[in-house]
């Protein structure tokens, strides 16, 4: 059995770090899409009209019921003229928006009923009620959960390699195939994932304690 080749590890490290930049970009932008779209879905789900709530719930259930990998491949097949990275970011954002919407919904439901009644007593408009009273409290309560979803998205970015996005795992696999050094390539990619995700996880735990979760 061959040992770990440090020369191969030295050669592949720049490629892995280059792929990490793509991974980080996809995670950050995908998280922003998920956070904004998830909030919009949660608010739309509370609309008084069933013509709004029923389609919103149907779409979110469809997204939750299909694997991320299937969604990526399907989107890439439909939008062949769009850059793979753009497709990956959008699909990641939409996929996780279906889950963050439930987090937002729980946060909104957790706002005391008295807050809603106080807004009505003060004759605040619905828009003012949401912006100034409900959403600030709801978002504060769900920040740790949103952070956990961001970490989960980061760890699922290797799926983007299926649609030829040149993220870390794509670069590691390509180098491994070209030089038959899979052990070194994937070990370094795994270490980068570990080094990047562990501090974020610790920050999320501190945030949970700070917010009283």
Secondary structure, 3 states (H helix, E strand, C coil): CCCCCHHHHHHHHHHHHHHHHHHHHHHHHHHHHHHHHHHHHHHHCCCCCHHHHHHHHHHHHHHHHCCHHHHHHHHHHHCCCCCHHHHHHHHHHHHHHHHHHHHHHHHHHCCCHHHHHHHHHCCCCHHHHHHHHHHHHHHHHHHHHHHHHHHHHHHHHHHHHHHCCCCHHHHHHHHHHHHCCHHHHHHHHHHHHHHHHHHHHHHHHHHHHHCCC
